[in-house]
Amino acid sequence: MLQPYKFDGVWAIHTDTNKENIKLCIDEIYIKINRLLQEKISNEEIDMARNYLLGRYLKQTDGAFSSMGTYTSYVVEGVDIDKFAYFVNSIEQLMQKNYCLLHRNI
Protein backbone atom coordinates (compact mmCIF):
# COMPACT_ATOMS: atom_id res chain seq x y z
CA MET A 1 0.00 0.00 0.00
CA LEU A 2 1.24 3.48 -0.82
CA GLN A 3 -0.08 6.33 1.31
CA PRO A 4 0.97 9.93 0.59
CA TYR A 5 1.29 12.62 3.24
CA LYS A 6 2.32 16.24 2.94
CA PHE A 7 5.94 15.75 4.04
CA ASP A 8 6.27 11.98 3.82
CA GLY A 9 4.63 8.80 2.65
CA VAL A 10 4.10 5.23 3.72
CA TRP A 11 4.82 1.98 1.99
CA ALA A 12 3.10 -0.80 3.89
CA ILE A 13 2.67 -4.54 3.58
CA HIS A 14 -0.66 -5.98 4.67
CA THR A 15 -1.11 -9.62 5.56
CA ASP A 16 -3.51 -11.90 7.36
CA THR A 17 -2.04 -14.32 9.84
CA ASN A 18 -2.88 -15.77 13.19
CA LYS A 19 -0.99 -14.74 16.31
CA GLU A 20 0.98 -17.99 16.43
CA ASN A 21 2.57 -17.21 13.06
CA ILE A 22 3.39 -13.52 13.49
CA LYS A 23 7.16 -14.00 13.85
CA LEU A 24 7.24 -16.40 10.89
CA CYS A 25 5.23 -13.91 8.82
CA ILE A 26 7.52 -10.97 9.69
CA ASP A 27 10.60 -13.08 8.96
CA GLU A 28 9.17 -14.00 5.55
CA ILE A 29 8.45 -10.33 4.76
CA TYR A 30 12.10 -9.45 5.51
CA ILE A 31 13.26 -12.34 3.31
CA LYS A 32 11.18 -10.94 0.42
CA ILE A 33 12.43 -7.37 0.99
CA ASN A 34 16.06 -8.56 1.01
CA ARG A 35 15.40 -10.53 -2.16
CA LEU A 36 14.06 -7.37 -3.82
CA LEU A 37 17.23 -5.53 -2.82
CA GLN A 38 19.58 -8.21 -4.15
CA GLU A 39 17.99 -9.83 -7.20
CA LYS A 40 17.20 -8.41 -10.62
CA ILE A 41 13.46 -8.18 -11.13
CA SER A 42 12.05 -9.55 -14.37
CA ASN A 43 10.10 -7.27 -16.70
CA GLU A 44 7.08 -9.55 -16.30
CA GLU A 45 7.10 -9.05 -12.53
CA ILE A 46 7.51 -5.30 -12.93
CA ASP A 47 4.57 -5.20 -15.38
CA MET A 48 2.43 -7.22 -12.99
CA ALA A 49 3.34 -4.99 -10.02
CA ARG A 50 2.80 -1.81 -12.05
CA ASN A 51 -0.64 -2.97 -13.21
CA TYR A 52 -1.61 -4.02 -9.69
CA LEU A 53 -0.49 -0.71 -8.17
CA LEU A 54 -2.25 1.30 -10.88
CA GLY A 55 -5.44 -0.68 -10.39
CA ARG A 56 -5.37 -0.23 -6.62
CA TYR A 57 -4.50 3.44 -6.86
CA LEU A 58 -7.01 4.31 -9.59
CA LYS A 59 -9.74 2.45 -7.71
CA GLN A 60 -9.63 5.40 -5.31
CA THR A 61 -11.36 7.46 -8.01
CA ASP A 62 -13.91 4.84 -9.08
CA GLY A 63 -17.18 6.67 -8.47
CA ALA A 64 -18.24 9.84 -6.73
CA PHE A 65 -17.83 8.61 -3.15
CA SER A 66 -14.38 7.13 -3.72
CA SER A 67 -13.25 10.29 -5.50
CA MET A 68 -14.54 12.49 -2.70
CA GLY A 69 -12.86 10.29 -0.07
CA THR A 70 -9.53 10.54 -1.89
CA TYR A 71 -9.90 14.30 -2.34
CA THR A 72 -10.83 14.74 1.33
CA SER A 73 -7.81 12.75 2.54
CA TYR A 74 -5.51 14.90 0.41
CA VAL A 75 -7.06 18.09 1.78
CA VAL A 76 -6.91 16.87 5.40
CA GLU A 77 -3.25 15.87 5.02
CA GLY A 78 -2.42 19.11 3.21
CA VAL A 79 -1.22 17.25 0.10
CA ASP A 80 -1.53 19.05 -3.23
CA ILE A 81 -4.15 17.20 -5.30
CA ASP A 82 -1.71 17.27 -8.24
CA LYS A 83 0.32 14.67 -6.33
CA PHE A 84 -2.30 12.08 -7.30
CA ALA A 85 -1.45 12.51 -10.98
CA TYR A 86 2.25 12.54 -10.08
CA PHE A 87 1.93 9.17 -8.29
CA VAL A 88 -0.05 7.66 -11.17
CA ASN A 89 2.57 8.90 -13.66
CA SER A 90 5.39 7.56 -11.45
CA ILE A 91 3.77 4.13 -11.35
CA GLU A 92 3.19 4.16 -15.12
CA GLN A 93 6.86 5.00 -15.73
CA LEU A 94 8.13 2.33 -13.35
CA MET A 95 10.88 0.35 -15.03
CA GLN A 96 13.56 -1.96 -13.76
CA LYS A 97 16.28 0.67 -13.48
CA ASN A 98 13.92 3.05 -11.67
CA TYR A 99 12.78 0.31 -9.33
CA CYS A 100 16.29 -0.04 -7.96
CA LEU A 101 16.25 3.63 -7.00
CA LEU A 102 12.73 3.39 -5.58
CA HIS A 103 13.37 0.46 -3.25
CA ARG A 104 16.61 1.98 -1.96
CA ASN A 105 14.49 4.65 -0.26
CA ILE A 106 12.71 2.12 1.97
N, C-alpha and C positions, 0 to 999 in steps of 0.2 A: 504494500500500500504506500502510496506517495501522498503526503499531506503538506501543502504549502502554508507557511506563516509569513508574517511581514519581514522578519529578520532571519528566518531559519526555515527549516523544513524537516520532515520526518520520513524516513524509509522504515517500514515495519513489516515484520513477517507474522502472519496470523496462522494459527494451527489449533486443531482440536486434539486434546489428549487427556487421559485421565491422570489423576495426581500421582499414581504410582510410576508413571512413565515420563514425568516432567524432566528429570535429569537426562534421560536418554534422548528425549526430544530436543532439548537445548544442545546437547552434544552433537546431534545430527545436523542441526542448523549451522553450528560452527564448522563442521566438516564441509558442508555445502558452500559456505562463504569462503573458506580457505581454498576450496576447489576452484571457485570463480576467480580468485586472485592469482592462481597458479597456472590454470589450463586455458588454452586457446578455446574460444567459444565458436561453435560452428555457425555458419550463416543461417542454417535452418532453425537453430535454437534462438538466434537473435530475432529472426522474423517472427517466430512463435511468441516470444516475449514481447516484442513490439506490438503485435496485433492484440495480445491479451491486455497490455497496459493501455493501449488506445481504446479498446472496448470498455474497459473498466472506467477509464477517465471520462470518455464521452458519454457514458451512461448517466453521468451527473447532470447532463443537459437534456435527457430524454423526457420531455414533457414539461409542462408549466411548473409543477410543484418541485420537481428535481432541479430545474433551472433556478427557481427562486431560492431553494435551499443552498445551492452552490453560490449564488450571488450574495446571499445573506452571510454565509460563512466568510467570504472574502471581505465583505464590508466590516464585519465584526472583528476580524483579525487585522484589518487595516492593509490588506493586500490589494494592490492595483489589479482590477479585473482583467487588464491586458496580460497579466501573468498566466491566465488560463490558456490563452492562445500560444504564449511562449512555451508552456509545458507541453502542449499538444505538438507544436512544431519540433521541440526537442526530442520527443518520443518518435516522431515520424522520421527524424534525421539520424536516429540511433543506428550506428554501424559498429563493427567490431573494434576499430581503432578508437572510436569515441567511448565505447563501453569500458575500455581499460582506464580511461581518465575518469569516467563516472564512478566506477566502483572504488577507485583509490580515495574518494572523498568520504567513504563510509566512516 
